[in-house]
Amino acid sequence: MRRGIRWDLLGVVFAKEVVDNLRDRRALAMALFFPLFGPAVMALVLTMVSKQARTVEDHPLSLPVVAAERAPNLVAFLVERGVDVATPPADPEAAVRAGDADVVLAIPEEHGARLREGKPAPVRLYLDESRASARPAVERVKRLLEAYSRRLGAQRLLLRGVHPAVGEALAVEQVDLATPQSRAGLLLGVLPYFLVLALFTGGMAVAIDATAGERERQSLEPLLLHPVPRSAVVLGKLLATALYSAVALCETTIGFGLVPVALPLERLGFAIRLDPAVLLRLVTLLLPLLVLVAGVMILVAARARTFKAAQSTLSFLMLVPAMPGMVLAFTPVKLQTWMLLVPAWGEQLLVTRLIRGEDVPLGWQAAAMGSTAAWAAAAAYLAIRAFRSEAFLFGRSG
Amino acid sequence: MIVLSDVRKAFGPVQALRGVSFEVADGRITGLLGPNGAGKTTALRVVYGVMAPDSGRATVDGVDLAADRLAAQARLGVLAHAQGLYPRLTAREHLRYAGRLRGLSGAALEARIDALVDLLDLSEFADRRTDGFSQGQKLKVALARALVHDPGNVVLDEPTSGLDVAGTRAVRALLGRLRDEGRCVLFSTHVMQEVSVLCDRVVVIARGQVVAEGTPEELRARTGQASLEDAFVAAIGSEEGLA
């Protein structure tokens, strides 16, 4: 057996797969459309967040108050703090449940009497904890009511000759350490996964067409009877898959890069580092993963019985690297060295750090890329071995 | 020249080939005749190098497939059992792909493709994508693909199956022509009539073994049967799976 790779023949297979799949209009449209999904979702989420932020800050809070006449001082306090006291709905519970009002304040009948007696005077808030969009309004009303309560309490203490500070055992000071970048990074926890996803969606059609598809349309045997080493056949197909994945990756990356340009994120306090230098580093970081994903897709699709089976297996497989991404999005983990060595996870951790504007030592990047490259070589080797087996060629199991 | 010596191949418990030996000479058409499931396709797959025998040897022009598969495959033109085409490539692109996979390129390859388009009468659909081709058109493309490197040995697995009368006649004419050019032609069939019309030599295979071998006349004489058909039935021991 001759050793070494026949690059000339590899190139022939590569060129054929690239051209052939370029003509599969439907698969091509999907491969080009999917990578834009991530940036589109991000733009949408950011637009909504910014709208919400503007609603809270710029607009006066509108608060329907039931029986406002029972607590004139409280109402005056609210109006003084910029609250627009609105006419109450006939049925406050129904209004909140239906989402017509974010929150409704009701003053019970005994309010005035209790207040005069110096006992806690009841006020009732109708709210729906499960509605995220109502939360800013609810929080604001709660803060105002507490402020009013504290103010009254302080006045009562002063009347009795006690300094109000006596009632406050703790003075809680909050130091918010979220930098604009890290606040954005939390929101962008899903960005790394969208980059990995692009690697799958970009090349999937090619990987399946070149393996399970080739066998299903009975063209695999005619291909393999040519005097071409299996390594050249498999690597040609693998690199064609990787090329389509690379296009999808660049598309997604550029898409993400354009979002901060299109949206006034700085004004919202979101400073995301997605400048060309960072984007270029992201793509470089993901290159070994690109080859690994292509190799795994070829390997899995080659072992699938049919085109359809390959499709469903790969659709499932593409969710696997999402798991660390999901974890990152909701519970940010402290980075450990061994995590860098897990393919797809290490990359996602480093991508997260890069877009948060944090330092990523070159050694870390080299460790993640080196580890993934080793896995990629293993996947390519296994794919070549699969193509050497008669079971693969003739569709028998085992 | 193609030689099989004592080739054995099993798929799990099924013995597909139980020690098959035969020689296929240059300048002759040799038919591999046998009922369905006799092991014809397996034997041919061993010859064109997509299946490795469990034991025994197969050589093409003296090159052992086990020792140097690529060199042996380079000497073969093959119409495989699977004859699938790429629906998004044109007929001409199929020939170009096959030619490049065999190391041909440039003007020499294009000239060879033009010659095959003429020889197999492909001009009408040579630049159309093969999606929607008729059975006959597809077979012609597959045949042209097999001959793109002007091979000295041609192996065809059931080349006339699924063809109409005109297609069958065209294939037979082509095989005769390849023989007259001095090539070694080996094809498999389960159609007896084809053997008597075409073959210089016949290898009869049944249940994974060669049961008779020789010219059609020799076979008739050996089995003592007047008609070739009766001779085959006598050799195989059953009428099952023949047509």
Interface residues (C-beta under 8 A of the other chain):
Chain A: R2 D8 L9 V12 V13 K16 V19 D20 R23 D24 R217 Q218 S219 L220 E221 P222 L223 L224 L225 H226 P227 V228 P229 E390 L393 R396
Chain B: F11 Y48 G49 V50 M51 A52 R69 L70 A71 A72 Q73 A74 L76 V78 A80 H81 A82 Q83 G84 L85 Y86 P87 R88 L89 Y97 A98 R100 L101 R102 G103 A142 R145
